[in-house]
């Protein structure tokens, strides 16, 4: 069987990635998946999604993306929302899922090349494992970042982020501006990406995940770092176990991070026009709305990460525990001053968890 089998409008078939996972397109999506052999395209009516190095190209009628990598993916999500009425209720979700498959499987070199993890707008990540005994393997495994588009500010922020949050892990950074390149080596943080976790249905597990996220952000903020672009693919989770009774979350990336109270100096948040601002607000819904700007850049604030946390967790839990709804809604307030602090949330949720575990019915 090839890596990607054909699925048409009339067939109930699937494609299989090289990690063995299968994906079944919804019948209402009405588009074709073809076996990936460059430069073939994935097309449906007026939309085409084309794999390219470092991201995707998409064409929507006469429109096409001007960004690459994850930014292109987010813009594509925004553009395709309008096709839902035309193409069926699942069209938008299918485009999102399939576009991410393109990025995660094909563009990230998982197809036939061992060790590659991900490719973003600025860099690609691959695993490097030194020869060592099994008990040392975790300590010896590193993530090496190679530039896709060289941005020294972004790479320096990443290095500072990991050195601050994981000081006992070895990180290494070297840049060569004469050759327009750098080498960044980071620890391979354990856990599962939030975006890869199944929906959390148990109310107690929802509280534990909420608390684990709060504690990870508290640690980050205590190092005078605000993430700014917290999303389901730059935070990891280890479920409750003997080592972590409540579970534990770990932040990764940090390329857009800033110190609290300082002007946001990442160009990603700057929008040249109102149209671009509107598009970014729609497609990057995990990012606090006050991060975006046209004229003067805003100051970084811890409340921006609290907004992102609320958005992420709301989509990870179903059905939402009624006890958590007011806390999550408070995190997602449009006005930053109305959002609770991490300390307040932690206190409330620890009390809630204690009550739930104390008075839960015997099984």
matplotlib code that plots the C-alpha trace (Angstrom):
import matplotlib.pyplot as plt

x = [0.0, 1.4, 1.8, -1.3, -4.2, -6.7, -10.0, -12.6, -16.0, -17.6, -15.3, -15.2, -11.4, -8.5, -4.9, -2.3, 0.8, 4.1, 3.4, 0.5, -2.3, -5.2, -7.4, -10.9, -12.2, -15.8, -18.1, -19.4, -15.9, -16.0, -12.3, -9.7, -6.6, -3.9, -0.8, 1.9, 4.4, 5.6, 4.5, 0.9, -1.7, -4.6, -7.6, -11.3, -13.4, -11.8, -9.2, -5.8, -3.4, 0.1, 3.0, 6.2, 9.4, 8.8, 5.0, 2.1, 0.9, -2.9, -4.9, -8.5, -9.8, -7.5, -6.2, -3.1, -1.1, 1.8, 3.1, 4.7, 4.7, 2.4, 1.3, 0.1, -1.8, -3.5, -4.4, -5.8, -8.0, -9.3, -10.0, -11.7, -14.2, -16.3, -16.6, -18.5, -22.0, -20.9, -19.2, -20.9, -20.5, -17.3, -15.4, -13.5, -12.5, -11.3, -9.2, -7.6, -6.9, -5.6, -3.4, -1.9, -1.3, 0.6, 2.7, 3.3, 3.9, 5.2, 6.8, 8.4, 10.3, 8.7, 8.1, 11.2, 13.6, 14.1, 14.5, 12.6, 10.0, 8.5, 8.9, 7.6, 7.9, 11.4, 13.0, 12.8, 13.4, 15.1, 16.1, 19.7, 20.5, 24.0, 25.1, 24.6, 23.2, 19.4, 19.1, 20.9, 19.1, 16.5, 19.2, 21.2, 18.4, 18.3, 16.3, 18.4, 16.8, 17.9, 16.8, 14.1, 14.0, 16.9, 15.5, 18.2, 15.8, 13.4, 16.2, 17.8, 14.4, 14.1, 17.5, 16.8, 13.3, 14.8, 17.8, 15.4, 12.7, 15.0, 18.3, 19.5, 19.2, 22.0, 21.2, 23.5, 23.3, 25.7, 25.1, 27.1, 25.7, 28.3, 26.6, 23.1, 22.6, 22.6, 22.6, 20.3, 20.3, 17.6, 16.5, 13.8, 11.0, 8.9, 5.2, 2.4, 1.4, -1.9, -3.1, -2.5, -4.4, -7.9, -10.8, -10.7, -14.1, -13.6, -14.3, -11.4, -9.0, -10.1, -9.2, -5.8, -5.0, -6.1, -3.9, -0.9, -1.2, -1.4, 1.7, 3.7, 2.7, 3.4, 6.9, 7.4, 6.1, 8.3, 11.3, 10.0, 8.8, 5.5, 4.9, 2.5, 1.7, 0.7, -1.1, -1.9, 1.4, 3.9, 2.8, 3.2, 1.5, 2.4, -0.8, -1.0, 1.5, 3.7, 6.2, 3.5, 0.4, -1.6, 0.1, 2.6, 2.8, 5.8, 6.1, 8.2, 9.1, 9.2, 10.3, 7.8, 8.2, 8.8, 9.5, 6.3, 6.0, 8.2, 7.1, 6.3, 9.1, 8.1, 7.0, 4.5, 2.0, 2.2, -0.5, -0.1, -3.8, -7.2, -8.0, -4.9, -5.7, -9.2, -7.9, -5.3, -7.9, -10.0, -7.3, -5.1, -7.8, -5.5, -3.6, -5.0, -6.6, -4.6, -1.4, -2.2, -1.5, -1.2, 0.5, 2.2, 3.1, 1.5, 3.3, 3.6, 1.4, 0.9, -2.8, -2.2, -1.0, -4.1, -6.3, -4.5, -4.7, -8.5, -9.0, -6.8, -8.4, -12.0, -11.3, -9.7, -12.5, -15.9, -18.3, -17.0, -17.4, -20.0, -17.7, -15.0, -17.0, -16.9, -13.2, -12.5, -14.9, -13.1, -9.7, -11.2, -12.5, -11.8, -10.7, -7.4, -8.2, -11.2, -9.1, -8.1, -4.5, -2.8, -2.6, -6.4, -7.1, -4.7, -6.3, -9.9, -9.0, -7.1, -10.1, -12.4, -10.2, -10.0, -13.8, -14.3, -11.9, -13.2, -16.9, -16.8, -19.0, -17.3, -16.9]
y = [0.0, 3.4, 6.0, 7.8, 6.0, 7.7, 9.0, 10.5, 12.1, 8.7, 6.4, 5.6, 5.2, 6.6, 7.4, 6.1, 8.0, 6.4, 6.4, 4.0, 6.4, 6.6, 9.5, 9.3, 12.3, 13.3, 12.6, 16.2, 17.6, 16.5, 16.8, 14.3, 13.2, 11.9, 9.9, 12.5, 12.7, 16.3, 18.4, 17.0, 19.2, 18.5, 20.3, 20.9, 23.2, 26.6, 25.6, 24.0, 23.0, 22.5, 21.2, 23.3, 23.4, 25.0, 25.1, 25.1, 27.1, 27.5, 29.0, 30.2, 31.4, 34.2, 34.5, 32.8, 32.9, 35.3, 33.7, 30.3, 27.6, 27.8, 31.3, 30.1, 27.3, 29.8, 32.2, 29.2, 28.4, 31.9, 32.0, 28.6, 29.4, 31.1, 27.9, 26.1, 26.9, 26.0, 22.8, 21.2, 21.6, 19.6, 21.3, 23.8, 21.1, 18.8, 21.5, 22.2, 18.6, 17.8, 20.9, 20.0, 16.5, 18.0, 20.0, 17.4, 14.4, 15.5, 18.9, 17.9, 15.1, 12.3, 10.5, 8.3, 10.4, 9.5, 12.0, 15.0, 16.4, 19.6, 22.5, 25.9, 29.4, 30.0, 26.6, 22.8, 20.5, 17.2, 14.7, 14.0, 11.1, 10.5, 6.9, 6.2, 3.7, 3.4, 5.2, 8.1, 8.2, 10.8, 13.2, 12.7, 13.2, 16.8, 18.7, 20.5, 23.5, 24.4, 27.7, 27.8, 31.6, 33.1, 35.3, 35.8, 37.6, 34.6, 32.0, 34.0, 34.2, 30.4, 29.9, 32.3, 30.7, 27.1, 28.2, 30.0, 27.3, 24.3, 25.4, 21.9, 20.8, 21.5, 24.0, 25.4, 28.3, 29.6, 31.9, 32.7, 35.9, 35.9, 32.7, 33.7, 30.7, 29.5, 26.2, 25.9, 22.7, 22.3, 19.6, 17.2, 17.9, 14.8, 14.6, 14.8, 18.0, 19.3, 19.3, 15.6, 14.7, 13.1, 15.2, 15.2, 14.1, 13.3, 16.4, 15.6, 15.1, 18.4, 20.1, 18.4, 19.5, 23.0, 23.1, 21.6, 24.3, 27.0, 25.7, 25.7, 29.2, 30.4, 29.0, 30.7, 34.1, 33.7, 33.8, 37.1, 35.6, 35.9, 33.3, 35.5, 32.8, 29.9, 27.3, 23.5, 22.8, 24.5, 23.0, 19.3, 17.3, 14.2, 12.6, 11.8, 9.1, 8.0, 10.8, 13.5, 12.8, 15.7, 15.5, 18.0, 20.5, 21.8, 24.8, 24.7, 27.1, 30.6, 32.2, 35.1, 35.5, 38.8, 40.2, 41.5, 45.2, 45.5, 46.5, 43.5, 43.4, 40.5, 41.5, 38.6, 40.7, 43.8, 44.2, 46.6, 46.9, 46.6, 43.7, 41.8, 42.6, 41.2, 38.1, 37.4, 37.9, 35.2, 32.7, 33.0, 32.8, 31.4, 34.7, 37.5, 40.2, 43.0, 41.4, 42.5, 46.1, 48.4, 51.4, 51.4, 48.0, 47.0, 46.0, 42.3, 41.1, 37.9, 38.2, 37.5, 34.0, 33.5, 34.3, 31.8, 29.1, 29.6, 29.2, 26.1, 24.3, 25.1, 23.2, 20.3, 19.4, 18.0, 18.1, 20.9, 20.5, 23.1, 24.0, 25.0, 27.1, 30.3, 30.1, 29.4, 32.2, 34.6, 33.6, 34.5, 37.9, 40.4, 43.1, 42.0, 43.6, 41.3, 38.1, 36.4, 35.9, 32.5, 32.6, 33.1, 30.3, 28.0, 28.6, 28.1, 24.9, 23.3, 23.8, 22.4, 19.4, 18.7, 18.9, 16.6, 14.0, 14.2, 13.9, 11.8, 8.7, 5.3, 3.1]
z = [0.0, -0.9, 1.8, 0.7, -1.0, -3.1, -1.6, -4.0, -3.6, -4.1, -2.2, 1.4, 1.7, 3.6, 3.6, 5.9, 7.2, 7.7, 11.5, 10.8, 11.6, 9.2, 8.3, 6.8, 4.8, 5.5, 2.6, 2.6, 2.0, -1.7, -2.5, -3.6, -1.9, -4.3, -3.6, -2.8, -5.7, -6.2, -7.9, -7.8, -6.1, -3.8, -5.3, -4.8, -6.9, -6.4, -3.8, -4.2, -1.5, -2.7, -0.6, -0.8, 1.3, 4.6, 4.4, 2.0, -0.9, -1.3, -4.1, -3.5, -6.8, -7.7, -4.1, -2.9, 0.3, 0.8, 3.9, 4.4, 7.1, 10.0, 9.2, 5.8, 7.5, 9.8, 6.9, 5.0, 8.0, 8.0, 4.2, 4.0, 6.8, 4.1, 2.1, 4.8, 3.4, -0.1, 0.5, 3.5, 7.3, 7.6, 4.8, 7.0, 9.5, 6.7, 5.2, 8.6, 9.3, 5.9, 5.7, 9.0, 7.7, 4.8, 7.1, 9.7, 7.5, 4.1, 4.7, 8.0, 6.2, 8.2, 4.8, 4.5, 6.7, 10.3, 13.1, 11.6, 13.9, 12.4, 10.0, 10.9, 9.3, 10.7, 11.3, 10.9, 13.9, 14.0, 16.7, 17.5, 19.9, 21.1, 21.7, 25.4, 27.8, 28.0, 31.3, 29.8, 26.5, 27.6, 28.7, 25.5, 23.1, 21.7, 19.2, 16.5, 14.8, 11.3, 9.8, 7.1, 7.1, 9.2, 12.0, 14.6, 17.0, 16.9, 17.4, 20.3, 22.0, 21.7, 23.2, 26.1, 26.6, 27.0, 29.1, 31.5, 31.8, 31.7, 33.2, 34.0, 30.4, 28.0, 25.2, 22.6, 20.2, 17.6, 14.7, 11.6, 10.1, 7.3, 6.0, 7.1, 9.3, 12.9, 14.9, 17.8, 20.0, 22.6, 25.0, 23.8, 26.2, 27.1, 26.8, 24.3, 22.5, 23.6, 20.0, 19.8, 23.0, 22.8, 24.2, 28.0, 29.2, 32.9, 35.1, 37.5, 34.6, 33.2, 36.5, 36.6, 33.1, 33.9, 37.0, 35.2, 32.5, 35.2, 37.0, 33.7, 33.0, 36.5, 36.2, 32.9, 34.2, 37.3, 34.9, 33.5, 30.2, 28.5, 25.7, 23.6, 21.1, 23.3, 21.2, 21.3, 19.4, 21.7, 25.1, 26.1, 28.8, 30.8, 32.3, 36.0, 36.9, 39.8, 39.0, 38.6, 40.6, 39.0, 35.6, 34.4, 31.5, 29.7, 27.5, 24.3, 21.5, 22.9, 19.6, 20.0, 23.8, 25.5, 29.0, 30.7, 30.6, 27.5, 24.0, 21.9, 19.4, 17.2, 13.6, 13.5, 15.5, 13.3, 10.7, 7.8, 7.1, 8.9, 6.5, 7.7, 11.3, 10.9, 9.2, 11.9, 14.7, 13.0, 12.1, 15.2, 17.8, 20.5, 20.6, 22.8, 20.6, 22.2, 20.9, 17.3, 16.2, 13.2, 14.6, 18.0, 19.4, 22.8, 26.0, 26.8, 29.7, 31.6, 30.9, 27.2, 28.1, 30.3, 27.4, 25.2, 28.0, 28.2, 24.5, 24.3, 27.2, 26.1, 22.9, 24.6, 27.0, 26.1, 27.7, 29.7, 33.5, 34.5, 37.4, 35.0, 32.6, 34.6, 35.0, 31.4, 30.3, 32.6, 31.0, 27.6, 28.5, 25.7, 28.2, 29.9, 33.2, 33.6, 33.3, 36.6, 37.6, 37.6, 41.4, 41.7, 39.3, 41.0, 44.4, 43.1, 41.1, 43.9, 46.2, 43.5, 43.0, 46.8, 47.0, 44.0, 45.3, 48.9, 48.0, 44.8, 45.0, 45.7, 42.6]

ax = plt.figure().add_subplot(projection="3d")
ax.plot(x, y, z, "-o")
ax.set_aspect("equal")
plt.show()
